[in-house]
Amino acid sequence: MYGTSASPERLNAQQRSAHIREVVLARGVELRQRYPILNHQDALGAGILAFALAGIIGSAALYMTGHMAWWVCLLLNAFFASLTHELEHDLIHSMYFRKQRVPHNLMMGLVWLARPSTINPWIRRHLHLNHHKVSGSEADMEERAITNGEPWGIARLLMIGDNVMSAFIRMLRAKTWTHKFSIIKRTLKVYAPLALVHWGAWYLFLGFHAANGIACLLGTSVEWSATTLSVMQVIDIAAVVIIGPNVLRTFCLHFVSSNMHYYGDIEPGNVIQQTQVLNPWWMWPLQAFCFNFGSSHGVHHFVVKEPFYIRQLTVPVAHKVMHEMGVRFNDFGTFGRANRFVRKELQTIETVREAQA
């Protein structure tokens, strides 16, 4: 039913993108007709948020009362937080309470509290909408910030799971003091106040336990003050219930997102070239904490205004038509190409051939 009668070879990129959009939208309409509950978009968004927040708070309570292992709490809360990321993304596109500012902004604030590692969502809205306009170019600040286009190495590995570290490395790379101060100013603005507290507490957690570990290896111990120990007791709990889950979720999301988007050599506005579907079996541990992002996000580039749960339901149909229309699937070569669509040497060969012709 959802196969294409169009011949991809006879269609240009815009026509192929339009065909994908038509098929996916039709599937969304059919799903809403078959399951009328899907038409209650605002209620579903609010309900999913309530479920995610209840899950985070419930897991935290069970851990803090000794009824749940720390690692179970951390993994569960990373999953629940991934739901709130999808909700924030939909809110950025005004999919819930579009004409009701109070509940809309309340949801924006709550999804931010559930993921304090992230930038201010009202600021992110501008970055993300710009991402759709200039995806794959140097002007795509949202994807560049999470390492899209960076060659693989120690720097990218450090940057991919730590937003502040990413900004710090970019500041070190800046060639002028004016540029360095600009990066610092922008970082403080977009990450204040929640992310600065979140990452600051994370560094305290790592530093405290690293110091204790080194001291233990040296056969001694660190004599911490009572105040320090009291503060660290709170931070240790926070590391399990909110900080650690978001560090894990951030790494998984940024790894998947930065490698499923192409960068640097795509045709402006060519949605076919902007993303690939990245869903090999070995990435499922990562997909679990970014809500199947590698499999579903490419669909969003074609059909922007579908909420994430509809997008997940349309994935089987969407993948079929996307594959038929030339969207790439599991192009692992992108890891070695720093996310370029085509190898630079191949581009050079094509350029020479065109000149000779």
C-alpha positions in Angstrom: 0.0 0.0 0.0 2.8 2.4 0.9 5.2 1.4 -1.9 6.0 4.1 -4.5 4.8 4.1 -8.0 7.3 6.9 -8.8 10.6 6.0 -10.3 13.4 7.5 -8.2 15.7 7.8 -11.3 13.2 10.2 -12.9 12.8 12.4 -9.9 15.1 15.2 -8.6 15.9 15.5 -4.9 13.0 17.9 -4.2 10.5 15.6 -5.8 11.8 12.6 -4.0 11.7 14.5 -0.7 8.1 15.5 -1.5 7.1 11.9 -2.2 8.6 10.7 1.1 6.7 13.5 2.9 3.4 12.5 1.1 3.7 8.8 2.0 4.7 9.5 5.7 1.9 12.1 6.2 -0.6 9.7 4.7 0.5 7.0 7.2 0.0 9.5 10.0 -3.5 10.3 8.9 -4.3 6.6 8.7 -3.0 6.0 12.2 -5.1 8.8 13.6 -8.2 7.4 11.9 -7.5 3.9 13.2 -6.6 5.1 16.8 -8.7 8.2 17.6 -6.8 8.7 20.9 -3.8 10.0 18.7 -5.9 13.0 17.8 -5.6 14.3 21.4 -2.1 15.6 21.0 -2.0 18.1 23.9 -3.3 15.5 26.4 -0.9 12.9 25.1 2.0 15.3 25.4 1.1 16.2 29.0 0.4 12.6 29.9 3.8 11.4 28.6 5.5 14.2 30.6 3.6 13.3 33.8 4.6 9.6 33.2 8.3 10.5 32.7 8.4 12.8 35.7 6.6 10.2 37.9 9.2 7.7 36.7 12.1 9.8 37.6 10.8 10.8 41.0 9.6 7.2 41.8 13.0 5.7 40.8 14.8 8.3 42.9 12.6 7.6 45.9 13.1 3.8 45.6 16.8 4.2 45.4 17.0 6.7 48.3 15.0 4.4 50.5 17.2 1.4 49.7 14.6 -0.5 47.5 16.4 -0.1 44.2 20.0 -0.6 43.2 21.9 2.5 42.1 22.5 1.3 38.6 18.9 0.4 38.0 17.8 3.9 39.1 20.4 5.5 36.8 19.4 3.5 33.8 15.7 4.0 34.3 16.0 7.7 34.8 18.2 8.0 31.7 15.3 6.4 29.8 12.7 8.6 31.4 14.8 11.7 30.7 15.0 10.6 27.0 11.2 10.9 26.9 11.4 14.5 28.1 14.0 15.2 25.4 11.5 14.1 22.7 8.9 16.2 24.3 11.1 19.3 24.4 11.9 18.8 20.7 8.1 18.6 19.9 7.5 21.7 22.1 10.2 23.6 20.1 8.1 22.9 17.0 5.0 24.1 19.0 3.2 20.7 18.9 1.6 20.9 22.3 -0.6 23.7 23.6 0.4 25.8 20.6 -2.0 28.6 21.4 -1.9 28.3 25.2 1.2 30.0 26.5 0.9 29.0 30.2 0.7 25.2 29.7 3.2 25.3 26.8 5.8 27.2 28.8 5.1 25.1 31.9 5.9 22.0 29.9 9.1 23.6 28.5 10.2 24.4 32.1 9.5 20.9 33.4 11.4 19.1 30.6 14.3 21.4 31.3 14.3 20.5 35.0 14.3 16.8 34.0 17.4 17.4 31.9 19.4 20.1 33.7 22.5 19.2 31.6 21.0 21.0 28.5 20.8 24.5 27.3 17.9 26.8 28.0 15.1 25.3 25.8 13.8 28.8 24.8 17.2 29.5 23.4 17.5 26.1 21.8 14.3 26.8 19.9 16.1 29.3 17.7 19.1 27.0 17.3 17.0 24.0 16.3 14.8 25.9 13.8 17.9 27.2 12.3 19.2 23.6 12.1 16.4 22.7 9.8 17.1 25.7 7.6 20.9 25.1 7.3 21.3 21.5 8.2 24.8 20.2 7.3 26.4 23.6 6.9 28.9 25.5 9.1 25.9 27.7 10.2 24.2 24.7 11.8 25.3 25.6 15.3 23.2 23.0 17.0 24.8 20.0 15.3 28.3 21.5 15.3 28.0 22.0 19.1 27.6 18.2 19.5 30.6 17.4 17.3 28.9 16.9 13.9 31.7 17.3 11.4 34.5 16.8 13.8 37.2 14.2 13.0 37.3 11.3 15.5 39.8 11.4 18.2 40.2 12.2 21.9 38.8 15.7 21.5 35.6 14.5 19.9 35.2 11.7 22.5 35.5 14.2 25.3 33.2 16.7 23.6 30.4 14.3 22.7 29.2 13.5 26.2 30.0 16.8 28.0 28.5 20.1 26.8 30.7 22.2 28.9 33.8 20.3 27.8 32.8 20.8 24.2 32.6 24.6 24.8 35.9 24.6 26.6 37.7 22.8 23.8 36.2 25.2 21.2 37.4 28.1 23.3 40.9 26.7 23.4 40.9 26.3 19.6 39.7 29.9 19.0 42.6 31.9 17.5 41.8 35.3 19.0 41.0 36.5 22.5 37.9 38.2 21.1 36.6 34.9 19.8 37.5 33.1 23.1 35.6 35.6 25.2 32.7 35.3 22.8 32.5 31.6 23.3 32.7 31.9 27.1 30.0 34.6 27.1 27.7 32.5 24.9 28.3 29.4 27.0 27.4 31.1 30.2 24.3 32.6 28.7 22.8 29.4 27.2 23.8 27.0 30.0 22.8 29.2 33.0 21.6 28.3 35.5 20.8 24.6 35.4 23.5 23.2 33.2 26.2 25.2 35.1 25.1 23.6 38.3 24.7 20.2 36.8 28.1 20.0 35.2 29.8 21.7 38.1 28.4 19.0 40.4 29.5 16.4 38.0 33.1 17.6 38.1 33.0 17.7 41.9 31.7 14.2 41.9 34.5 13.0 39.6 37.2 15.0 41.4 36.2 13.9 44.9 36.1 10.2 44.0 39.3 10.4 41.8 41.1 12.0 44.8 39.9 9.2 47.1 40.8 6.5 44.6 44.4 7.9 44.1 44.9 8.2 47.8 43.7 4.6 48.3 46.2 3.4 45.7 49.0 5.3 47.5 48.0 3.6 50.8 46.7 6.7 52.4 43.4 8.7 52.7 42.2 12.3 52.3 41.0 14.0 55.4 37.9 15.8 54.2 36.1 18.3 56.3 32.6 17.4 57.7 31.1 20.1 55.5 32.7 18.6 52.4 31.5 15.1 53.3 28.0 16.4 53.8 27.9 18.2 50.5 29.3 15.1 48.7 26.7 12.9 50.2 24.0 15.1 48.5 26.0 15.1 45.2 26.5 11.3 45.3 22.7 10.9 45.5 22.2 13.5 42.7 24.8 11.6 40.6 22.6 8.5 40.6 19.1 10.1 40.3 19.7 13.0 37.9 23.3 13.8 37.0 24.5 10.4 35.9 21.3 9.6 33.9 21.7 12.8 32.0 25.4 12.3 31.3 24.6 8.8 29.9 21.6 10.2 27.9 23.7 13.1 26.6 26.5 10.8 25.4 24.0 8.4 23.7 22.0 11.2 22.0 25.0 13.2 20.8 26.9 10.1 19.5 23.9 9.0 17.5 22.7 12.4 16.3 26.2 13.8 15.3 26.8 10.7 13.2 23.4 10.4 11.5 23.6 14.0 10.3 25.9 14.7 7.4 28.1 17.8 7.3 30.1 20.0 5.0 29.5 18.8 1.5 25.7 18.4 1.1 23.6 20.4 -1.3 21.8 23.3 0.5 18.2 22.4 1.1 18.6 18.8 -0.1 16.8 16.8 2.7 17.8 13.5 1.1 21.4 14.3 1.9 20.9 15.8 5.4 20.6 12.6 7.4 20.9 8.8 7.2 19.0 6.1 9.1 21.5 4.8 11.7 20.0 1.7 13.3 22.4 -1.3 13.4 21.7 -3.9 16.1 24.9 -3.0 18.0 23.7 0.6 18.6 20.6 -0.5 20.5 22.2 0.2 23.9 22.7 3.8 22.7 19.2 4.0 21.1 17.6 2.9 24.3 18.6 6.2 26.0 17.8 8.5 23.1 14.4 7.0 22.2 15.4 5.3 19.0 16.7 8.6 17.6 19.0 7.1 15.0 16.1 5.2 13.4 13.4 7.9 13.7 15.0 11.3 13.5 15.6 11.2 9.7 11.8 10.9 9.3 11.4 14.2 11.2 13.5 16.0 8.6 10.9 15.2 6.0 7.8 15.6 8.1 8.6 18.2 10.8 5.2 18.6 12.5 4.5 15.0 13.6 5.0 14.4 17.4 7.6 11.8 18.3 5.2 9.0 19.1 3.5 9.3 15.7 7.0 9.3 14.1 7.9 6.1 15.9 4.7 4.5 14.6 5.4 5.5 11.0 9.0 4.3 11.0 8.3 1.0 9.1 6.5 2.7 6.3 8.8 5.7 6.4 11.9 3.5 6.1 10.6 1.7 3.1 9.9 4.8 1.1 13.1 6.6 2.3 15.1 3.6 1.1 13.4 3.6 -2.3 14.0 7.3 -2.7 17.7 7.1 -2.0 18.1 8.0 1.7 21.2 6.2 3.1 20.9 3.5 5.7 23.8 2.6 8.1 26.5 4.4 6.2 29.3 3.5 8.7 31.9 5.2 6.5 30.7 8.5 7.9 32.7 7.7 11.1 35.9 7.9 9.0 34.8 10.8 6.9 34.1 13.2 9.8 30.4 13.0 8.7 31.0 14.2 5.1 28.5 12.9 2.6 31.3 12.0 0.1 35.0 11.4 0.7 37.0 14.5 -0.2 39.2 12.6 -2.6 36.2 11.4 -4.5 34.9 15.0 -4.7 38.3 16.0 -6.1 38.1 13.2 -8.7 34.6 14.3 -9.7 35.7 17.9 -10.0 38.6 16.9 -12.3 36.3 14.8 -14.4 33.8 17.7 -14.8 36.6 20.0 -15.8 37.9 17.6 -18.4 34.4 17.1 -19.8 
